[in-house]
Amino acid sequence: KLVSQRRRLLDYVKSRDEERYKALIKSLGIRR
């Protein structure tokens, strides 16, 4: 599935750029 890959990408982005991560979450409409 594509979910696990996306999760890994999000974790990667979060560790590198918190602000971009938050923007991504907002644009994707993900609640975490």
PDB file of N, CA, C and O in Angstrom:
ATOM      1  N   LYS A   1       0.824  -1.208   0.000  1.00  0.00           N
ATOM      2  CA  LYS A   1       0.000   0.000   0.000  1.00  0.00           C
ATOM      3  C   LYS A   1       0.860   1.261   0.000  1.00  0.00           C
ATOM      4  O   LYS A   1       2.057   1.221   0.282  1.00  0.00           O
ATOM      5  N   LEU A   2       0.230   2.349  -0.316  1.00  0.00           N
ATOM      6  CA  LEU A   2       0.950   3.617  -0.405  1.00  0.00           C
ATOM      7  C   LEU A   2       1.053   4.303   0.952  1.00  0.00           C
ATOM      8  O   LEU A   2       1.853   5.219   1.145  1.00  0.00           O
ATOM      9  N   VAL A   3       0.227   3.843   1.886  1.00  0.00           N
ATOM     10  CA  VAL A   3       0.159   4.490   3.199  1.00  0.00           C
ATOM     11  C   VAL A   3       1.488   4.430   3.942  1.00  0.00           C
ATOM     12  O   VAL A   3       1.964   5.447   4.447  1.00  0.00           O
ATOM     13  N   SER A   4       2.089   3.247   4.012  1.00  0.00           N
ATOM     14  CA  SER A   4       3.341   3.089   4.756  1.00  0.00           C
ATOM     15  C   SER A   4       4.443   3.967   4.179  1.00  0.00           C
ATOM     16  O   SER A   4       5.264   4.518   4.912  1.00  0.00           O
ATOM     17  N   GLN A   5       4.450   4.088   2.853  1.00  0.00           N
ATOM     18  CA  GLN A   5       5.460   4.917   2.210  1.00  0.00           C
ATOM     19  C   GLN A   5       5.247   6.380   2.578  1.00  0.00           C
ATOM     20  O   GLN A   5       6.196   7.119   2.841  1.00  0.00           O
ATOM     21  N   ARG A   6       3.977   6.777   2.590  1.00  0.00           N
ATOM     22  CA  ARG A   6       3.646   8.159   2.937  1.00  0.00           C
ATOM     23  C   ARG A   6       3.996   8.446   4.388  1.00  0.00           C
ATOM     24  O   ARG A   6       4.486   9.527   4.716  1.00  0.00           O
ATOM     25  N   ARG A   7       3.741   7.465   5.259  1.00  0.00           N
ATOM     26  CA  ARG A   7       4.070   7.630   6.676  1.00  0.00           C
ATOM     27  C   ARG A   7       5.564   7.862   6.863  1.00  0.00           C
ATOM     28  O   ARG A   7       5.986   8.722   7.636  1.00  0.00           O
ATOM     29  N   ARG A   8       6.357   7.072   6.133  1.00  0.00           N
ATOM     30  CA  ARG A   8       7.804   7.198   6.246  1.00  0.00           C
ATOM     31  C   ARG A   8       8.250   8.566   5.751  1.00  0.00           C
ATOM     32  O   ARG A   8       9.150   9.181   6.322  1.00  0.00           O
ATOM     33  N   LEU A   9       7.614   9.035   4.685  1.00  0.00           N
ATOM     34  CA  LEU A   9       7.942  10.344   4.131  1.00  0.00           C
ATOM     35  C   LEU A   9       7.594  11.452   5.118  1.00  0.00           C
ATOM     36  O   LEU A   9       8.364  12.394   5.309  1.00  0.00           O
ATOM     37  N   LEU A  10       6.421  11.328   5.742  1.00  0.00           N
ATOM     38  CA  LEU A  10       5.993  12.332   6.714  1.00  0.00           C
ATOM     39  C   LEU A  10       6.930  12.375   7.908  1.00  0.00           C
ATOM     40  O   LEU A  10       7.279  13.452   8.391  1.00  0.00           O
ATOM     41  N   ASP A  11       7.341  11.193   8.389  1.00  0.00           N
ATOM     42  CA  ASP A  11       8.267  11.140   9.519  1.00  0.00           C
ATOM     43  C   ASP A  11       9.591  11.795   9.143  1.00  0.00           C
ATOM     44  O   ASP A  11      10.204  12.488   9.955  1.00  0.00           O
ATOM     45  N   TYR A  12      10.021  11.570   7.915  1.00  0.00           N
ATOM     46  CA  TYR A  12      11.268  12.154   7.419  1.00  0.00           C
ATOM     47  C   TYR A  12      11.167  13.674   7.378  1.00  0.00           C
ATOM     48  O   TYR A  12      12.062  14.383   7.837  1.00  0.00           O
ATOM     49  N   VAL A  13      10.071  14.156   6.825  1.00  0.00           N
ATOM     50  CA  VAL A  13       9.865  15.610   6.729  1.00  0.00           C
ATOM     51  C   VAL A  13       9.773  16.233   8.114  1.00  0.00           C
ATOM     52  O   VAL A  13      10.315  17.312   8.353  1.00  0.00           O
ATOM     53  N   LYS A  14       9.082  15.548   9.028  1.00  0.00           N
ATOM     54  CA  LYS A  14       8.899  16.074  10.375  1.00  0.00           C
ATOM     55  C   LYS A  14      10.231  16.234  11.093  1.00  0.00           C
ATOM     56  O   LYS A  14      10.457  17.215  11.801  1.00  0.00           O
ATOM     57  N   SER A  15      11.110  15.254  10.899  1.00  0.00           N
ATOM     58  CA  SER A  15      12.407  15.292  11.571  1.00  0.00           C
ATOM     59  C   SER A  15      13.304  16.387  11.004  1.00  0.00           C
ATOM     60  O   SER A  15      14.206  16.877  11.683  1.00  0.00           O
ATOM     61  N   ARG A  16      13.049  16.764   9.752  1.00  0.00           N
ATOM     62  CA  ARG A  16      13.887  17.764   9.104  1.00  0.00           C
ATOM     63  C   ARG A  16      13.275  19.157   9.126  1.00  0.00           C
ATOM     64  O   ARG A  16      13.982  20.144   9.332  1.00  0.00           O
ATOM     65  N   ASP A  17      11.969  19.243   8.916  1.00  0.00           N
ATOM     66  CA  ASP A  17      11.325  20.554   8.786  1.00  0.00           C
ATOM     67  C   ASP A  17       9.920  20.523   9.376  1.00  0.00           C
ATOM     68  O   ASP A  17       8.952  20.150   8.713  1.00  0.00           O
ATOM     69  N   GLU A  18       9.838  20.923  10.638  1.00  0.00           N
ATOM     70  CA  GLU A  18       8.569  20.859  11.370  1.00  0.00           C
ATOM     71  C   GLU A  18       7.485  21.712  10.724  1.00  0.00           C
ATOM     72  O   GLU A  18       6.331  21.297  10.626  1.00  0.00           O
ATOM     73  N   GLU A  19       7.870  22.915  10.282  1.00  0.00           N
ATOM     74  CA  GLU A  19       6.886  23.828   9.697  1.00  0.00           C
ATOM     75  C   GLU A  19       6.296  23.266   8.407  1.00  0.00           C
ATOM     76  O   GLU A  19       5.084  23.309   8.193  1.00  0.00           O
ATOM     77  N   ARG A  20       7.168  22.739   7.553  1.00  0.00           N
ATOM     78  CA  ARG A  20       6.690  22.153   6.300  1.00  0.00           C
ATOM     79  C   ARG A  20       5.794  20.961   6.586  1.00  0.00           C
ATOM     80  O   ARG A  20       4.803  20.727   5.893  1.00  0.00           O
ATOM     81  N   TYR A  21       6.162  20.203   7.629  1.00  0.00           N
ATOM     82  CA  TYR A  21       5.375  19.041   8.033  1.00  0.00           C
ATOM     83  C   TYR A  21       3.958  19.460   8.405  1.00  0.00           C
ATOM     84  O   TYR A  21       2.980  18.851   7.972  1.00  0.00           O
ATOM     85  N   LYS A  22       3.866  20.506   9.212  1.00  0.00           N
ATOM     86  CA  LYS A  22       2.549  21.001   9.637  1.00  0.00           C
ATOM     87  C   LYS A  22       1.739  21.484   8.437  1.00  0.00           C
ATOM     88  O   LYS A  22       0.531  21.257   8.362  1.00  0.00           O
ATOM     89  N   ALA A  23       2.411  22.150   7.504  1.00  0.00           N
ATOM     90  CA  ALA A  23       1.732  22.634   6.305  1.00  0.00           C
ATOM     91  C   ALA A  23       1.224  21.463   5.471  1.00  0.00           C
ATOM     92  O   ALA A  23       0.130  21.507   4.908  1.00  0.00           O
ATOM     93  N   LEU A  24       2.044  20.415   5.404  1.00  0.00           N
ATOM     94  CA  LEU A  24       1.647  19.213   4.661  1.00  0.00           C
ATOM     95  C   LEU A  24       0.427  18.569   5.287  1.00  0.00           C
ATOM     96  O   LEU A  24      -0.516  18.198   4.588  1.00  0.00           O
ATOM     97  N   ILE A  25       0.445  18.435   6.601  1.00  0.00           N
ATOM     98  CA  ILE A  25      -0.669  17.831   7.324  1.00  0.00           C
ATOM     99  C   ILE A  25      -1.950  18.624   7.067  1.00  0.00           C
ATOM    100  O   ILE A  25      -3.020  18.054   6.855  1.00  0.00           O
ATOM    101  N   LYS A  26      -1.817  19.943   7.089  1.00  0.00           N
ATOM    102  CA  LYS A  26      -2.984  20.797   6.891  1.00  0.00           C
ATOM    103  C   LYS A  26      -3.536  20.642   5.473  1.00  0.00           C
ATOM    104  O   LYS A  26      -4.748  20.569   5.272  1.00  0.00           O
ATOM    105  N   SER A  27      -2.641  20.593   4.505  1.00  0.00           N
ATOM    106  CA  SER A  27      -3.074  20.482   3.108  1.00  0.00           C
ATOM    107  C   SER A  27      -3.656  19.106   2.810  1.00  0.00           C
ATOM    108  O   SER A  27      -4.541  18.964   1.967  1.00  0.00           O
ATOM    109  N   LEU A  28      -3.147  18.090   3.513  1.00  0.00           N
ATOM    110  CA  LEU A  28      -3.639  16.724   3.299  1.00  0.00           C
ATOM    111  C   LEU A  28      -4.887  16.445   4.119  1.00  0.00           C
ATOM    112  O   LEU A  28      -5.603  15.473   3.880  1.00  0.00           O
ATOM    113  N   GLY A  29      -5.136  17.318   5.092  1.00  0.00           N
ATOM    114  CA  GLY A  29      -6.315  17.132   5.925  1.00  0.00           C
ATOM    115  C   GLY A  29      -6.175  15.952   6.864  1.00  0.00           C
ATOM    116  O   GLY A  29      -7.151  15.256   7.144  1.00  0.00           O
ATOM    117  N   ILE A  30      -4.961  15.722   7.353  1.00  0.00           N
ATOM    118  CA  ILE A  30      -4.716  14.583   8.248  1.00  0.00           C
ATOM    119  C   ILE A  30      -4.809  15.020   9.706  1.00  0.00           C
ATOM    120  O   ILE A  30      -4.270  16.054  10.100  1.00  0.00           O
ATOM    121  N   ARG A  31      -5.492  14.221  10.480  1.00  0.00           N
ATOM    122  CA  ARG A  31      -5.589  14.489  11.921  1.00  0.00           C
ATOM    123  C   ARG A  31      -4.706  13.509  12.659  1.00  0.00           C
ATOM    124  O   ARG A  31      -4.925  12.299  12.588  1.00  0.00           O
ATOM    125  N   ARG A  32      -3.694  14.023  13.379  1.00  0.00           N
ATOM    126  CA  ARG A  32      -2.800  13.118  14.101  1.00  0.00           C
ATOM    127  C   ARG A  32      -2.573  13.590  15.514  1.00  0.00           C
ATOM    128  O   ARG A  32      -1.844  12.948  16.270  1.00  0.00           O
TER     129      ARG A  32
END
